[in-house]
């Protein structure tokens, strides 16, 4: 009996950079052999290496019987053929995922497969996000509450209580002065007294009720899903950037460094900021787990210190002198051009050092040891990926870490000082009510497609909404923004807005009064 079997194995031709392999097939012909000999020969063919047979970069993964077996032998060999076919697939994976690829470079096939999977996953998540957004666009409750956008001119009262100093201090902020507020400045002490009619001051509960209604009628996708798509996309981009960095072409290499930096800030800044507020999901335990992963492991900054600074100090004491006045971002010994454009480049090495300093001064040894066990192995794993996947030396890997984490370091510093410094600073003994404190002491920057998704809407364009409702996710802050803005304007509350370039020019011109000298203190006086 003669029987001829031919099977083809396909490998990915795109992994062969030099196209050294021509199209061929692994074939074998067995004529005049009994069934046992055919099985033994087939088994040897399956596990044979490329040295015996020619590897074909094309074709299809199947066994094809050139001569159909007789009916008597069909059932006897059907299971055997299926078993041999699976062995062929395993042999193909051994060649593809082996230590050495046909090009002689380790792991190229698996790197190509993983990178292609990353790109496909990113495209799938983006398409899903657009699909869900378009689906819910017509039924969102907040869309019925939107108002026509209009610009708010600067209406400053240039009376005696607004002298030249305060005019410079609050320059460039687009808002309306409340009609129920009157500010008087003491020329000797430079202390501002803000007299507010409490009867005209709106209650925070009114705004909170409207926002709660919007949150309750929002889907899980709006509350958490959109932001998780952004975070997962950033994680995939963080992984895929290592293969771009391995490229020998300079353009692709720098694209990989930029993608690595943007993904790093999305995970360590945007995601960590949401998770520390328990806004990532409904479970507090999962929020805590992901927060430690994004802050300690990925960002080398202690999650405990971040919680103390941001949750216990900054939010409850926003713009209160000595507590949440953003004075930790000031460096009065640095000139303006160094502080605003050169000093931020030292953030990557300073972040772990500052974290360790604060831990040793404020926290227990257990929390310090936990931070060390989480952050430094995370940094070592990142360097390992750069040396193994990107095929960089140790010094080159350190350089890539430094460059990638400096991609957005300058706007990171700018955003943190632009949105609070230069606005009214209150003393602890005379602090206003929450709704007045947050609307007068917080500023929104315009939307930016890069910074919105790397820093988050709650940091950039919805910072006022975030301080009023800190447990809302970034997407929900963006969703309730028209409602909050309309409420503030209808009730005479200030709603500060300014452009990014406008704030840069304002800080550049008034650097000494904003970043070097002590800010003027505002005393809140409520009139019954």
Secondary structure, DSSP 8 states (H G I E B T S, - for coil): --B-EEEE----GGG-TT----S---B--B-S--HHHHHHHHHHHHH--TTTS---SSS-SEEEESS---HHHHHHHHHHHHHHHHHHHHHHHHHHSSSS-TTS-TTHHHHHHHHHHHHHHHHHHHHHHHHHHHHHTTT-GGGGG---------B---STTS-HHHHHHTTT-B-B--TTEEEEE-TTT--EEEEEETTTS--HHHHHHHHHHHHHTS-HIIIIIHHHHHHHHHHHHHHHHHHHHT-SSHHHHHHHHHHHHHHHHIIIIIIHHHHHTT-S-S-HHHHHHHHHIIIIITT-S-HHHHHIIIIIIIITTBTBTTTBSSGGG--TTS-HHHHHHTGGGGHHHHHHHHHHHHHHHHS-HHHHHHHHHHHHHHHHHHHHHHHHTS---HHHHHHHHHHHTTTTHHHHHHHHHHTTTTS-EE-GGG---HHHHHHHH-EEE---HHHHHHH-TTTTTTHHHHHHSTTS-HHHHHHHHHHHHHHHHHTT---EEE-HHHHHHHHHHTHIIIIIS---EEEEEEE-
